[in-house]
Amino acid sequence: MLRKRKAEILKDRPEEIRNKLFIDLYDYILPTNKLTEEEMKEYNNSVMELESLSLFTDYAKMEGIKIGRNEGIEIGRNAGRNEGIEIAFTQIVINAAQKGMSLADISSITALSVEQIRNILNNRKDNR
């Protein structure tokens, strides 16, 4: 009953103050000066467990954010690298075609298929 009431009171509070409110509320509802020595040990253990759990969840959250940020950076780098390569190849194909090189020669230099080269040149014309 007491635990359920505490949970209801605390559920709408921001997480960072829940633990402090929990301890303050627990002290209010269950004055520690009226506890036996054994009950006081149990109370202190439960408070320590709560603090440990809070520290663990905070650490886990920070690590998760760090991992997600690093993965996002890596994905962004790869996307940027791939886009840069695509832009460079597109420009090489366009420049080579403007110099009068055959599609076969451009293909030989860039390792792109003749079809890919045609698509690049056609897209360039469509975008004008």
Beta strands, then each sheet from edge to edge (+ up, - down):
end
